[in-house]
Amino acid sequence: MVSDEAKSLAAKADAVLLVAGYDPHTEGEGFDRGFSLPGGQDELIRDIASRNKKTVIAVDAGGGFAMPWLQSVPAVLHLWYPGEEGAPALADLLLGKADPEGHLPISIERSFADNPSRDSYYPGPGSTPDHPVIHLTEGVFLGYRFYASSTVKPLFPFGYGLSYTQFSFSNLHVDNTAQGVVVTLDVKNTGTRAGGDAV
């Protein structure tokens, strides 16, 4: 439940930054997590965003997550797990001192039902508490391969990312060499802000 004090502060603020996400108790190695943000965070985001239209959401997470409030907020930053310098880096991005240059290394689905591994997520028939049986039925059609080969569209596709500037791409070359395929191209910042782009 969102406190009256938090609601009042959000309504009066010029803008709100809400940092949400997971912690070592809700996400980690050796156990699965849900697709929704834990602990009533979706309710908090919806409630605060309804009181201040300039509510920016930053999320600590190691993967995709549901965003039922996405249309109610102007910006979402996926922080992954940024470490001890994460707060200064986030401040630099929000204040425009740095350009967000990253791109998603995964596709984020609209709902858990759209995840290609959904049918392999829970132990199947023949499982016991000491010996879970999980059949991985999706084969090579994981992540972007799944979305490229089906009619299901992700919420945010592999490689998605925004910037404070613009880039042009030219002179694409794909060459077969003894070491393998080499792809080269020219990237030019055509905007008015400093920034880089990971192709």
Backbone bond lengths (Angstrom), bond angles and torsions (degrees), N, CA, C in turn:
res aa  C-N    CA-C-N  psi(-1)  N-CA   C-N-CA  omega(-1)  CA-C   N-CA-C  phi
1 M - - - 1.448 - - 1.525 109.15 -
2 V 1.320 116.52 135.43 1.457 122.41 -178.31 1.532 108.97 -85.81
3 S 1.316 116.19 129.03 1.464 119.87 -176.52 1.524 111.49 -69.99
4 D 1.318 115.96 154.06 1.468 120.93 176.79 1.523 110.80 -62.54
5 E 1.333 116.86 -34.00 1.466 120.65 179.57 1.525 110.84 -64.42
6 A 1.343 116.42 -43.84 1.467 120.12 178.60 1.525 110.82 -63.24
7 K 1.319 117.01 -41.16 1.465 120.98 179.09 1.531 110.72 -63.00
8 S 1.319 116.31 -42.45 1.462 120.92 -179.82 1.518 111.40 -65.84
9 L 1.338 116.79 -44.32 1.468 120.61 178.69 1.531 111.01 -61.92
10 A 1.326 116.52 -42.33 1.465 120.24 -179.60 1.524 111.17 -62.97
11 A 1.318 116.78 -40.94 1.461 120.87 -178.53 1.525 111.80 -65.47
12 K 1.339 118.28 -31.66 1.462 122.69 -177.23 1.528 113.55 -87.45
13 A 1.331 117.51 -21.02 1.468 121.54 -172.78 1.517 111.97 -72.12
14 D 1.343 115.25 150.72 1.468 120.24 173.48 1.523 110.18 -65.31
15 A 1.318 116.84 -38.19 1.463 123.64 177.55 1.515 107.99 -156.77
16 V 1.333 116.43 161.50 1.456 121.80 -179.97 1.522 108.92 -127.41
17 L 1.320 115.76 135.80 1.464 121.71 170.14 1.518 107.14 -112.60
18 L 1.325 116.30 118.70 1.470 121.93 175.99 1.518 107.88 -110.63
19 V 1.331 116.39 121.12 1.459 120.84 175.39 1.521 107.04 -100.91
20 A 1.301 115.80 117.19 1.465 122.51 -176.94 1.519 109.08 -119.23
21 G 1.321 116.24 -176.90 1.451 119.64 173.20 1.502 114.63 131.28
22 Y 1.315 114.25 -154.17 1.452 122.74 -172.43 1.531 109.86 -111.41
23 D 1.329 115.13 165.17 1.455 121.44 175.65 1.530 107.26 -135.25
24 P 1.340 118.74 -179.12 1.471 119.18 -177.31 1.538 114.74 -60.64
25 H 1.320 117.58 -18.22 1.468 120.25 178.69 1.524 112.19 -85.65
26 T 1.332 117.17 -19.77 1.468 119.93 -176.64 1.524 113.38 -113.20
27 E 1.343 117.77 -9.97 1.468 121.08 176.31 1.515 108.84 -152.65
28 G 1.316 116.50 134.39 1.457 120.14 178.97 1.509 111.35 176.67
29 E 1.323 115.27 -175.77 1.456 121.35 178.88 1.531 109.77 -76.24
30 G 1.313 116.34 144.88 1.455 120.80 173.26 1.516 115.55 88.56
31 F 1.339 118.12 -0.97 1.464 119.89 174.85 1.523 109.04 -152.64
32 D 1.327 115.85 156.30 1.454 121.59 -179.05 1.515 110.23 -93.86
33 R 1.306 115.83 155.44 1.459 120.81 175.72 1.517 109.69 -120.84
34 G 1.306 115.88 164.00 1.452 120.29 176.70 1.520 111.39 -77.43
35 F 1.318 115.80 171.11 1.462 121.63 -179.32 1.521 111.74 -86.79
36 S 1.325 117.49 -19.91 1.464 121.42 178.30 1.520 109.71 -87.94
37 L 1.323 116.37 151.09 1.456 120.15 174.59 1.524 108.61 -63.71
38 P 1.322 118.37 141.13 1.471 120.58 -175.35 1.523 113.20 -79.88
39 G 1.326 114.34 164.08 1.458 121.79 166.84 1.509 117.68 64.41
40 G 1.320 118.54 36.66 1.463 119.95 176.58 1.519 115.22 73.15
41 Q 1.337 117.38 16.86 1.464 119.76 -177.88 1.527 113.09 -68.22
42 D 1.333 116.93 -33.63 1.467 118.79 177.28 1.526 110.21 -62.56
43 E 1.323 116.73 -41.09 1.471 121.22 178.14 1.534 109.98 -63.15
44 L 1.326 116.54 -43.51 1.463 121.09 178.74 1.531 110.61 -59.61
45 I 1.315 116.68 -47.43 1.468 120.67 -178.91 1.523 110.64 -61.97
46 R 1.325 116.95 -47.78 1.475 120.05 -180.00 1.526 111.14 -59.97
47 D 1.325 116.53 -43.30 1.456 121.28 -176.44 1.533 111.24 -66.93
48 I 1.319 116.84 -46.53 1.468 120.25 -179.20 1.530 110.53 -68.74
49 A 1.329 117.47 -41.77 1.468 120.63 179.60 1.519 112.03 -64.04
50 S 1.326 117.74 -29.08 1.468 120.34 178.33 1.529 111.02 -71.13
51 R 1.323 116.90 -20.23 1.464 121.68 -179.78 1.518 113.44 -99.11
52 N 1.331 116.75 -17.53 1.462 120.17 178.86 1.518 108.30 -146.35
53 K 1.314 116.34 112.29 1.470 121.60 -175.46 1.523 112.36 -71.45
54 K 1.338 117.65 -9.27 1.466 121.36 177.44 1.532 109.87 -104.76
55 T 1.319 116.26 48.99 1.460 122.07 178.15 1.524 108.86 -96.49
56 V 1.330 116.17 114.76 1.464 122.90 178.99 1.526 107.77 -97.99
57 I 1.329 115.99 135.02 1.452 121.68 -178.74 1.523 109.40 -108.76
58 A 1.333 116.99 126.98 1.459 123.11 172.96 1.525 106.71 -117.79
59 V 1.328 116.95 131.96 1.462 120.66 -172.88 1.522 111.40 -124.51
60 D 1.349 116.28 125.90 1.467 123.40 169.74 1.514 106.82 -86.25
61 A 1.324 117.11 116.40 1.468 120.54 -179.95 1.519 108.66 -161.06
62 G 1.308 115.40 152.62 1.450 120.43 177.97 1.516 113.67 -97.20
63 G 1.320 117.56 8.27 1.453 121.55 -179.31 1.508 110.21 -169.43
64 G 1.314 116.41 -159.82 1.453 121.57 -179.72 1.523 111.79 -76.12
65 F 1.306 115.57 164.05 1.461 121.92 179.75 1.517 108.24 -157.72
66 A 1.323 116.17 158.05 1.465 121.68 179.65 1.522 109.82 -72.06
67 M 1.325 116.52 144.22 1.461 122.51 178.76 1.523 110.28 -131.67
68 P 1.335 118.17 67.14 1.461 120.23 -177.48 1.525 113.17 -66.40
69 W 1.306 118.59 -11.50 1.463 125.31 -178.49 1.525 112.06 -102.92
70 L 1.317 118.42 6.50 1.468 122.39 -171.08 1.529 113.22 -54.72
71 Q 1.324 117.99 -41.21 1.462 120.70 -177.55 1.524 112.71 -72.51
72 S 1.335 117.27 -8.55 1.465 121.04 -177.98 1.517 113.73 -97.35
73 V 1.332 117.71 -3.75 1.467 120.55 -176.91 1.532 109.82 -125.57
74 P 1.356 116.95 149.30 1.462 119.31 -178.47 1.525 113.96 -80.87
75 A 1.337 118.34 -20.59 1.470 119.37 -176.97 1.515 111.09 -155.20
76 V 1.338 114.69 144.25 1.460 122.98 173.49 1.522 107.12 -131.02
77 L 1.319 116.29 130.30 1.461 121.24 175.62 1.521 108.71 -115.29
78 H 1.325 116.52 122.65 1.468 121.18 175.40 1.522 106.05 -88.23
79 L 1.342 116.56 110.95 1.459 121.48 -174.52 1.518 113.17 -87.64
80 W 1.332 117.91 -14.74 1.459 122.18 -168.17 1.525 106.25 57.70
81 Y 1.315 119.82 -132.00 1.469 121.49 173.79 1.523 106.55 -123.42
82 P 1.334 117.33 94.57 1.474 120.57 -167.91 1.524 115.52 -79.46
83 G 1.315 119.95 -8.57 1.463 120.55 177.86 1.513 113.03 80.51
84 E 1.336 115.70 -167.87 1.464 120.74 -171.22 1.525 113.32 -68.78
85 E 1.313 119.10 -19.57 1.467 121.24 177.06 1.524 111.94 -97.16
86 G 1.325 116.18 10.80 1.460 120.28 -178.78 1.513 113.69 -64.54
87 A 1.322 117.82 -40.29 1.469 120.42 -178.40 1.526 111.74 -65.00
88 P 1.352 120.09 -48.21 1.467 118.82 176.38 1.536 112.65 -62.01
89 A 1.331 116.94 -37.14 1.469 119.64 178.50 1.522 110.59 -64.48
90 L 1.342 116.91 -43.18 1.463 120.79 178.10 1.525 110.39 -62.00
91 A 1.318 117.41 -43.40 1.466 120.88 178.62 1.524 110.84 -60.20
92 D 1.333 117.29 -42.72 1.468 120.51 179.34 1.528 111.19 -62.62
93 L 1.337 117.44 -38.39 1.466 120.67 177.88 1.521 111.19 -66.74
94 L 1.325 116.64 -45.89 1.460 120.55 -176.96 1.524 112.38 -68.45
95 L 1.335 117.15 -32.39 1.460 120.94 -179.70 1.528 112.73 -88.32
96 G 1.321 116.75 -0.67 1.460 120.24 178.18 1.509 114.25 79.69
97 K 1.325 118.47 11.27 1.468 121.14 178.09 1.521 111.84 -77.03
98 A 1.317 116.43 -21.31 1.462 122.64 177.87 1.518 108.48 -133.89
99 D 1.309 115.79 153.88 1.461 122.50 -179.67 1.524 109.82 -97.69
100 P 1.325 118.63 131.07 1.469 118.77 174.41 1.524 109.45 -69.26
101 E 1.315 116.55 112.33 1.467 120.81 -172.32 1.521 113.41 -112.17
102 G 1.314 117.14 -1.59 1.457 119.69 -176.19 1.514 113.22 -81.91
103 H 1.306 114.93 159.92 1.458 122.91 175.48 1.520 108.38 -129.42
104 L 1.312 116.97 149.07 1.461 120.35 -178.14 1.533 111.32 -62.79
105 P 1.339 116.83 129.45 1.462 119.96 175.08 1.529 112.12 -86.82
106 I 1.329 116.40 4.12 1.464 122.78 179.19 1.523 108.42 -139.92
107 S 1.308 116.34 169.51 1.462 121.75 167.16 1.518 106.98 -98.44
108 I 1.330 117.10 138.65 1.466 120.96 177.19 1.522 107.85 -106.35
109 E 1.319 114.88 120.61 1.448 121.07 -176.71 1.528 111.38 -76.44
110 R 1.333 115.98 160.06 1.466 121.21 178.32 1.526 111.19 -72.40
111 S 1.319 116.59 -35.23 1.466 121.56 179.39 1.519 107.29 -150.00
112 F 1.323 115.77 163.00 1.462 119.00 179.49 1.528 111.13 -59.99
113 A 1.330 117.49 -30.37 1.468 120.95 179.33 1.525 111.83 -62.49
114 D 1.341 117.97 -21.80 1.467 122.00 179.75 1.526 112.89 -88.72
115 N 1.319 118.31 -1.55 1.461 121.53 -178.79 1.525 109.50 -76.58
116 P 1.331 118.84 129.76 1.466 120.04 -177.20 1.525 113.74 -64.29
117 S 1.313 117.99 -21.39 1.469 119.98 -179.35 1.528 112.78 -98.99
118 R 1.319 117.90 12.10 1.466 120.81 -175.69 1.525 112.38 -56.92
119 D 1.335 117.49 -37.06 1.462 120.11 -177.52 1.526 112.38 -76.53
120 S 1.336 116.62 -11.63 1.463 120.65 178.61 1.522 111.95 -106.81
121 Y 1.305 117.73 6.53 1.459 120.90 -170.21 1.523 112.78 -75.78
122 Y 1.315 117.12 -37.38 1.459 120.82 -176.04 1.523 110.26 -109.45
123 P 1.332 117.39 150.49 1.467 119.78 177.47 1.518 111.71 -55.91
124 G 1.324 114.88 141.33 1.452 120.76 -176.19 1.516 113.04 -99.96
125 P 1.341 115.97 -164.61 1.462 121.33 -179.66 1.526 110.70 -58.10
126 G 1.314 115.51 143.88 1.465 120.73 179.60 1.518 113.69 88.20
127 S 1.334 116.76 -0.96 1.459 120.26 -179.55 1.523 111.54 -77.65
128 T 1.311 115.33 150.22 1.457 122.20 170.35 1.523 106.79 -127.63
129 P 1.330 119.18 163.82 1.470 119.94 178.74 1.533 113.25 -56.80
130 D 1.338 116.48 -32.12 1.467 119.52 -179.42 1.525 113.00 -90.22
131 H 1.332 116.80 -14.36 1.461 119.72 -176.68 1.543 109.70 -142.40
132 P 1.347 116.71 80.86 1.472 118.24 178.15 1.529 110.73 -70.67
133 V 1.305 115.83 140.18 1.460 122.23 177.92 1.522 107.69 -110.42
134 I 1.312 115.88 116.11 1.464 121.17 -179.44 1.518 108.21 -125.32
135 H 1.322 116.64 124.29 1.458 122.23 178.58 1.525 108.41 -102.57
136 L 1.318 115.99 117.91 1.465 120.54 178.74 1.522 107.95 -85.18
137 T 1.318 115.95 101.85 1.460 121.70 -171.30 1.522 113.76 -98.15
138 E 1.341 118.32 -6.74 1.464 119.51 -174.47 1.522 113.48 -82.02
139 G 1.318 118.99 -11.62 1.458 121.47 179.02 1.522 111.58 61.05
140 V 1.337 116.38 -135.75 1.468 120.09 -179.19 1.528 111.86 -83.09
141 F 1.325 118.11 -5.14 1.464 120.77 -175.16 1.531 110.85 -86.27
142 L 1.319 114.17 68.89 1.455 123.21 176.65 1.518 108.95 -111.36
143 G 1.339 116.13 158.72 1.463 120.40 172.79 1.512 113.16 51.58
144 Y 1.336 115.62 -131.82 1.468 120.13 -175.71 1.519 112.07 -63.64
145 R 1.336 118.46 -27.92 1.467 120.10 178.62 1.525 110.82 -63.31
146 F 1.326 115.85 -39.12 1.463 119.99 177.99 1.520 110.20 -63.17
147 Y 1.332 116.74 -49.57 1.462 120.06 -176.22 1.529 111.96 -68.36
148 A 1.322 117.64 -31.22 1.464 120.85 178.14 1.522 111.82 -72.69
149 S 1.324 117.34 -21.09 1.463 120.34 -175.87 1.528 113.17 -109.59
150 S 1.333 117.96 8.81 1.463 119.93 -179.39 1.525 109.93 -135.21
151 T 1.311 115.59 175.91 1.466 120.24 177.74 1.528 111.41 -89.30
152 V 1.317 117.19 -4.57 1.465 121.34 178.21 1.524 108.83 -74.08
153 K 1.315 116.81 129.01 1.463 121.52 -179.92 1.524 109.50 -107.17
154 P 1.341 117.69 131.90 1.460 119.52 179.09 1.529 111.13 -73.33
155 L 1.303 116.00 162.03 1.456 120.82 174.08 1.523 109.55 -67.18
156 F 1.335 116.33 -46.91 1.461 123.23 174.92 1.524 107.79 -133.20
157 P 1.331 118.95 120.25 1.461 120.76 -176.17 1.524 112.81 -79.64
158 F 1.317 115.65 159.86 1.463 123.03 171.68 1.531 109.09 -47.21
159 G 1.315 117.47 131.57 1.461 121.60 178.21 1.514 114.84 89.59
160 Y 1.345 118.04 -2.06 1.462 120.16 -179.12 1.526 110.18 -69.16
161 G 1.322 115.91 140.90 1.461 120.88 176.05 1.517 109.73 -178.07
162 L 1.320 116.52 144.43 1.459 121.69 -179.51 1.525 110.34 -110.08
163 S 1.328 115.64 165.79 1.452 121.56 -177.13 1.518 108.86 -145.01
164 Y 1.317 116.85 161.81 1.461 121.27 173.61 1.530 111.99 -83.82
165 T 1.319 117.31 -1.67 1.463 121.17 -179.71 1.527 109.02 -134.52
166 Q 1.332 117.63 -176.07 1.461 122.03 -179.68 1.527 109.22 -124.17
167 F 1.329 114.35 157.46 1.457 120.48 -178.60 1.524 109.91 -134.33
168 S 1.320 115.25 149.88 1.465 120.74 170.96 1.517 108.08 -116.21
169 F 1.313 115.06 150.19 1.458 121.52 -178.18 1.523 107.72 -124.63
170 S 1.329 117.12 133.24 1.467 120.31 -178.12 1.529 109.91 -150.81
171 N 1.339 114.71 172.00 1.470 122.93 175.88 1.531 113.19 54.92
172 L 1.318 115.37 47.22 1.457 119.96 178.04 1.528 109.79 -70.69
173 H 1.328 116.06 129.43 1.467 122.19 176.69 1.519 108.99 -132.07
174 V 1.328 115.76 133.44 1.454 122.02 175.03 1.519 106.67 -120.72
175 D 1.324 116.23 116.79 1.462 121.09 -175.52 1.518 110.87 -123.61
176 N 1.334 115.27 135.25 1.462 120.65 171.66 1.514 107.96 -85.64
177 T 1.309 117.17 125.25 1.464 121.77 178.49 1.518 108.75 -126.46
178 A 1.318 116.39 173.95 1.462 120.65 177.81 1.526 110.81 -63.16
179 Q 1.327 117.02 -26.76 1.460 121.10 179.58 1.526 112.88 -86.79
180 G 1.321 117.85 -8.13 1.450 121.94 -178.55 1.515 111.07 128.02
181 V 1.314 116.40 -162.65 1.456 121.50 -179.08 1.528 108.83 -83.61
182 V 1.330 116.22 130.96 1.461 121.69 178.04 1.525 108.12 -116.66
183 V 1.336 116.17 124.03 1.460 121.93 179.74 1.521 107.73 -111.95
184 T 1.334 116.20 127.30 1.465 120.48 177.01 1.524 109.20 -131.61
185 L 1.329 115.69 151.19 1.449 121.29 174.65 1.521 108.56 -161.69
186 D 1.316 115.17 164.66 1.458 121.34 177.20 1.517 109.06 -98.45
187 V 1.324 116.00 133.92 1.461 122.92 176.83 1.517 107.57 -117.09
188 K 1.338 116.16 126.88 1.464 120.32 -178.52 1.523 109.75 -126.89
189 N 1.322 115.92 130.80 1.454 121.40 174.09 1.525 107.53 -76.74
190 T 1.315 116.69 111.87 1.470 121.00 -177.62 1.525 111.97 -103.42
191 G 1.333 116.28 4.45 1.461 120.21 -179.31 1.526 112.33 -93.10
192 T 1.301 115.53 -169.09 1.462 121.66 -177.40 1.515 113.12 -102.23
193 R 1.333 117.97 -0.02 1.451 122.58 -178.57 1.511 110.51 -115.18
194 A 1.326 117.18 150.43 1.464 120.66 172.78 1.514 108.48 -69.07
195 G 1.320 116.08 145.78 1.449 119.46 179.11 1.518 110.32 175.57
196 G 1.283 115.40 164.50 1.467 121.54 177.41 1.510 109.84 -128.03
197 D 1.323 114.84 167.87 1.455 119.22 -179.67 1.515 109.37 -139.51
198 A 1.323 116.55 129.65 1.464 122.27 173.94 1.517 107.17 -90.08
199 V 1.322 116.80 110.41 1.457 120.77 -175.50 1.521 109.35 -73.10
